[in-house]
Amino acid sequence: MTRLQRTLSNVSEGGNDNGCIGIVGGAVAYPNQPALVGQAALRTGSDHVRALVAEPIYEIVASHSPNLLVDRYAGEQFDDDAVDRTRELSEWADAVIIGPGLVDADPGALRDAVDAIDVPVVVDALAIEPALEADLSNAVLTPSGSEDDPIRDAYGSLESCTVETDAVVALTGEVDEIVADGDRNRNETGTSALTVAGTGDTIAGIVGSLLGQGLERADAAELGAWILGKSGELATAEYGPGMVATDVIERIPDTIR
């Protein structure tokens, strides 16, 4: 049995406490991303998932699922006041995911929010660039192939970034790759249909859930990419090119079993 198989076996067995996950994301232009992330985390096994969103999209996010806890911060933009709410969320959570759909945030506030989070954190999408100025020693960065340019610009390569900051990078693309401690590993599962919108949110939710269940960051990133790819394979077998992100999310429990 490989290390990845042993880790997956431990996750599938579950336990008395599978973790609380906090999500900070969404915007008026992208109100559904926190819900996708939350559903992915719940399907990966988290006990409780709470999304913190801007006031104008609170009702939209809260209406997605009765299983998702939702809270709000005042105003339309993620700013200094939202940093305090993020700190409070992180005191409740075992892991935090920040960035999905958070397109209109103040960069300084995002940097301060990442610094304020003491638990393992997944930094996604447009939160990655400002977070590069924060402490990333407890972070997994989850850029898509179009979101890793700021990392390369700042450090020259993803490998150098992981060495200098101690971050782990889970790069999604045609082939998902995990970079940790200067080493790069390719994920072997997946399908071309995983280019559909929302799969980046899905892997953020999966990795965040695994972190909340106690996995080390590199293990969570590697296993998260494997679960996403295998769930995508199962969904593609049923729906073909018409597969959407929620189809992948619904196959996560089958993959873990």
Helices and strands as residue ranges (DSSP letters): H 3-13, E 20-24, H 33-44, E 48-54, G 55-57, H 58-62, E 69-73, H 80-92, E 95-98, H 107-116, E 121-124, G 125-127, H 128-131, E 139-142, H 149-155, H 158-165, E 168-171, E 177-180, E 183-186, G 192-195, H 199-212, H 217-239, G 240-242, H 245-250, H 252-256
